[in-house]
Every structure is written in structure tokens, then in C-alpha cells.
Amino acid sequence: MQQKQLSPHFTLDELTHSSLALRHGLPNQPEAGAVTNLTRLARHILEPVRVHFARAFRPSSGFRSLAVNRLLGSKDSSQHITGEAVDFELAAIPNRLLANWIRDNLVFDQLILEFYRPDEPASGWVHCSYRAGANRQQSLIFDGITYREF
């Protein structure tokens, strides 16, 4: 069975895979609108990162069904539910360097260095969202307790 390509390096399967959903027997299939959003996300965020850093990677979390999102303890307003957000890291690239590059070079809605600790460059991960029009260019660091701009 051929995988649906959302962009040259990313497939729908990669952006909808959820080990949590599989473990709990929960469906995690997006509707057409979310697939359109995932395609935008792959083309405007993931592809430029892949090309710039010349490094293959697999996002840790893309689309989440409402049930999966709730099981994770995330808010119902999460952009993961609409296919507009993705979490990822790149091997051997500090997450702050990755986030800074995205902030300085791409159009995005929200960029969050999640659970990042300055004394541990590989800590946490990068959360980035993209939506059609009116992207906020909001850059935040979340240390597990508070959000602050960067």
C-alpha cells in the first residue's frame, strides 16, 4: 500500500502515527480538512527544516484525535487536533538552535521550545504550528511551569 506523500520527505502516516493511540486502541485518522492542514505544515515547516539541516527526522507528534489529545492531558484547543501543529527534534542539533532557525527564517503560527532547560541543549522538543493565513509568529519557551517569550 502506497503512503500518501504530504511533501517530498513526509508522509501522512508519519504525521498521524501515535503509539499511545495504538496502545489504547484509539483511532487517530484525520478528516480531509486536517489532512490539508498537515500538508501545509509539512511543506511550510518540516520541509524547510529538513532541507536546511540536511538531516532526516521523524516528527514525534503531529495530528492527534480529540481522544488521543485528551489522553495526553493536552487542551481541547490544541492545534494538533486540527493538523496544524507538530512536535519534533533533530539528532545532534540543539533544540534552541533549531527553534532559533525556525523563528528567524520561517513563517509560523506558534513556536514553543517545550520542557527546555538551557543547561541541557538536547532537553525537550520543538513544537511548531502553521495555519493558512494570519500566522502569529509567536515564539515561546515552556519550562514545564511557565511560558516566556524568546
C-alpha positions as a Markdown table, in Angstrom:
| # | Residue | x | y | z |
|---|---|---|---|---|
| 1 | Met | 0.0 | 0.0 | 0.0 |
| 2 | Gln | 1.5 | 3.3 | -1.0 |
| 3 | Gln | 1.8 | 6.1 | 1.6 |
| 4 | Lys | 0.2 | 9.5 | 0.9 |
| 5 | Gln | 3.1 | 12.0 | 0.5 |
| 6 | Leu | 2.3 | 15.3 | 2.0 |
| 7 | Ser | 5.7 | 16.8 | 0.9 |
| 8 | Pro | 8.9 | 15.3 | -0.6 |
| 9 | His | 10.1 | 13.9 | 2.7 |
| 10 | Phe | 7.0 | 13.5 | 4.8 |
| 11 | Thr | 4.0 | 11.1 | 4.6 |
| 12 | Leu | 0.5 | 11.2 | 6.2 |
| 13 | Asp | 1.4 | 8.0 | 8.1 |
| 14 | Glu | 4.4 | 9.8 | 9.8 |
| 15 | Leu | 2.2 | 12.8 | 10.8 |
| 16 | Thr | -0.6 | 10.6 | 12.2 |
| 17 | His | 1.3 | 7.9 | 13.9 |
| 18 | Ser | 0.6 | 7.6 | 17.6 |
| 19 | Ser | 2.0 | 4.8 | 19.8 |
| 20 | Leu | -0.4 | 6.0 | 22.5 |
| 21 | Ala | -3.4 | 5.6 | 20.2 |
| 22 | Leu | -2.2 | 2.1 | 19.2 |
| 23 | Arg | -1.7 | 1.0 | 22.8 |
| 24 | His | -5.2 | 2.2 | 23.8 |
| 25 | Gly | -7.0 | 1.1 | 20.6 |
| 26 | Leu | -8.0 | 4.6 | 19.7 |
| 27 | Pro | -8.4 | 5.8 | 16.1 |
| 28 | Asn | -6.2 | 8.6 | 15.0 |
| 29 | Gln | -7.3 | 9.3 | 11.5 |
| 30 | Pro | -7.7 | 13.0 | 10.4 |
| 31 | Glu | -10.6 | 14.2 | 8.3 |
| 32 | Ala | -9.9 | 15.9 | 5.0 |
| 33 | Gly | -9.5 | 19.4 | 6.5 |
| 34 | Ala | -6.8 | 18.2 | 8.9 |
| 35 | Val | -5.0 | 16.4 | 6.0 |
| 36 | Thr | -4.9 | 19.7 | 4.2 |
| 37 | Asn | -3.5 | 21.4 | 7.3 |
| 38 | Leu | -0.9 | 18.6 | 7.7 |
| 39 | Thr | 0.1 | 19.1 | 4.1 |
| 40 | Arg | 0.7 | 22.9 | 4.7 |
| 41 | Leu | 2.6 | 22.1 | 7.9 |
| 42 | Ala | 4.8 | 19.6 | 6.1 |
| 43 | Arg | 5.5 | 22.0 | 3.2 |
| 44 | His | 6.0 | 25.2 | 5.2 |
| 45 | Ile | 7.7 | 23.9 | 8.4 |
| 46 | Leu | 9.0 | 20.4 | 8.1 |
| 47 | Glu | 10.4 | 20.5 | 4.6 |
| 48 | Pro | 12.4 | 23.7 | 5.1 |
| 49 | Val | 13.9 | 22.3 | 8.3 |
| 50 | Arg | 14.8 | 19.0 | 6.6 |
| 51 | Val | 16.4 | 20.8 | 3.7 |
| 52 | His | 18.3 | 23.4 | 5.7 |
| 53 | Phe | 19.7 | 21.0 | 8.2 |
| 54 | Ala | 20.1 | 18.2 | 5.7 |
| 55 | Arg | 19.0 | 15.7 | 8.3 |
| 56 | Ala | 16.2 | 13.1 | 8.1 |
| 57 | Phe | 13.9 | 13.0 | 11.1 |
| 58 | Arg | 10.5 | 11.7 | 12.1 |
| 59 | Pro | 8.1 | 14.0 | 14.0 |
| 60 | Ser | 7.2 | 12.7 | 17.4 |
| 61 | Ser | 3.7 | 14.0 | 17.3 |
| 62 | Gly | 1.6 | 15.5 | 14.5 |
| 63 | Phe | -2.1 | 15.0 | 14.2 |
| 64 | Arg | -4.0 | 13.9 | 17.3 |
| 65 | Ser | -7.6 | 12.8 | 17.5 |
| 66 | Leu | -9.5 | 14.5 | 20.3 |
| 67 | Ala | -9.4 | 11.3 | 22.3 |
| 68 | Val | -5.7 | 10.9 | 22.0 |
| 69 | Asn | -5.1 | 14.5 | 22.8 |
| 70 | Arg | -7.2 | 14.2 | 26.0 |
| 71 | Leu | -5.4 | 11.0 | 27.0 |
| 72 | Leu | -2.1 | 13.0 | 26.8 |
| 73 | Gly | -3.6 | 15.6 | 29.0 |
| 74 | Ser | -3.5 | 18.4 | 26.4 |
| 75 | Lys | -6.1 | 21.1 | 25.9 |
| 76 | Asp | -9.0 | 20.7 | 23.5 |
| 77 | Ser | -7.8 | 23.9 | 21.8 |
| 78 | Ser | -4.5 | 22.2 | 20.8 |
| 79 | Gln | -3.6 | 22.8 | 17.2 |
| 80 | His | -2.6 | 19.1 | 17.0 |
| 81 | Ile | -6.3 | 18.3 | 16.7 |
| 82 | Thr | -6.7 | 20.3 | 13.5 |
| 83 | Gly | -3.5 | 19.1 | 12.0 |
| 84 | Glu | -1.8 | 22.5 | 12.4 |
| 85 | Ala | 0.9 | 21.5 | 14.9 |
| 86 | Val | 3.9 | 19.2 | 15.1 |
| 87 | Asp | 6.5 | 18.2 | 17.7 |
| 88 | Phe | 10.0 | 17.2 | 16.7 |
| 89 | Glu | 13.7 | 17.2 | 17.3 |
| 90 | Leu | 16.7 | 16.7 | 15.1 |
| 91 | Ala | 19.5 | 14.3 | 16.2 |
| 92 | Ala | 22.7 | 16.2 | 17.2 |
| 93 | Ile | 21.1 | 19.6 | 16.7 |
| 94 | Pro | 20.4 | 21.5 | 19.9 |
| 95 | Asn | 16.7 | 22.3 | 20.2 |
| 96 | Arg | 17.4 | 26.0 | 20.9 |
| 97 | Leu | 19.4 | 26.2 | 17.7 |
| 98 | Leu | 16.6 | 24.5 | 15.8 |
| 99 | Ala | 14.0 | 26.8 | 17.3 |
| 100 | Asn | 16.1 | 29.9 | 16.6 |
| 101 | Trp | 16.5 | 29.0 | 13.0 |
| 102 | Ile | 12.7 | 28.4 | 12.6 |
| 103 | Arg | 12.0 | 31.8 | 14.3 |
| 104 | Asp | 14.4 | 33.7 | 12.1 |
| 105 | Asn | 13.6 | 32.0 | 8.8 |
| 106 | Leu | 10.1 | 30.7 | 8.5 |
| 107 | Val | 6.5 | 31.9 | 8.7 |
| 108 | Phe | 4.8 | 30.0 | 11.6 |
| 109 | Asp | 1.9 | 30.5 | 13.9 |
| 110 | Gln | 3.4 | 29.3 | 17.2 |
| 111 | Leu | 6.8 | 28.1 | 18.1 |
| 112 | Ile | 7.4 | 26.6 | 21.5 |
| 113 | Leu | 10.6 | 25.1 | 23.0 |
| 114 | Glu | 8.8 | 22.7 | 25.3 |
| 115 | Phe | 10.4 | 21.5 | 28.5 |
| 116 | Tyr | 13.6 | 23.1 | 27.5 |
| 117 | Arg | 16.4 | 23.6 | 30.0 |
| 118 | Pro | 19.3 | 26.0 | 29.0 |
| 119 | Asp | 21.9 | 23.8 | 30.7 |
| 120 | Glu | 20.8 | 20.7 | 28.6 |
| 121 | Pro | 20.8 | 21.6 | 24.8 |
| 122 | Ala | 19.0 | 18.3 | 23.9 |
| 123 | Ser | 16.3 | 18.8 | 26.5 |
| 124 | Gly | 12.6 | 19.0 | 25.5 |
| 125 | Trp | 11.5 | 19.3 | 21.9 |
| 126 | Val | 10.3 | 21.9 | 19.4 |
| 127 | His | 6.5 | 22.4 | 18.9 |
| 128 | Cys | 5.7 | 24.4 | 15.8 |
| 129 | Ser | 2.3 | 25.2 | 14.2 |
| 130 | Tyr | 1.3 | 26.7 | 10.9 |
| 131 | Arg | -2.1 | 27.8 | 9.7 |
| 132 | Ala | -3.5 | 29.2 | 6.5 |
| 133 | Gly | -3.1 | 33.0 | 6.8 |
| 134 | Ala | -2.8 | 35.1 | 9.9 |
| 135 | Asn | 0.2 | 33.3 | 11.5 |
| 136 | Arg | 1.2 | 35.0 | 14.7 |
| 137 | Gln | 5.0 | 34.4 | 14.7 |
| 138 | Gln | 4.7 | 33.7 | 18.5 |
| 139 | Ser | 7.9 | 32.3 | 20.0 |
| 140 | Leu | 7.8 | 30.8 | 23.5 |
| 141 | Ile | 9.8 | 28.7 | 25.9 |
| 142 | Phe | 8.0 | 26.4 | 28.2 |
| 143 | Asp | 10.0 | 25.1 | 31.2 |
| 144 | Gly | 7.2 | 22.8 | 32.5 |
| 145 | Ile | 5.7 | 25.6 | 34.6 |
| 146 | Thr | 5.7 | 28.9 | 32.8 |
| 147 | Tyr | 5.7 | 30.3 | 29.3 |
| 148 | Arg | 8.0 | 33.2 | 28.3 |
| 149 | Glu | 8.9 | 34.8 | 25.0 |
| 150 | Phe | 12.2 | 34.3 | 23.3 |
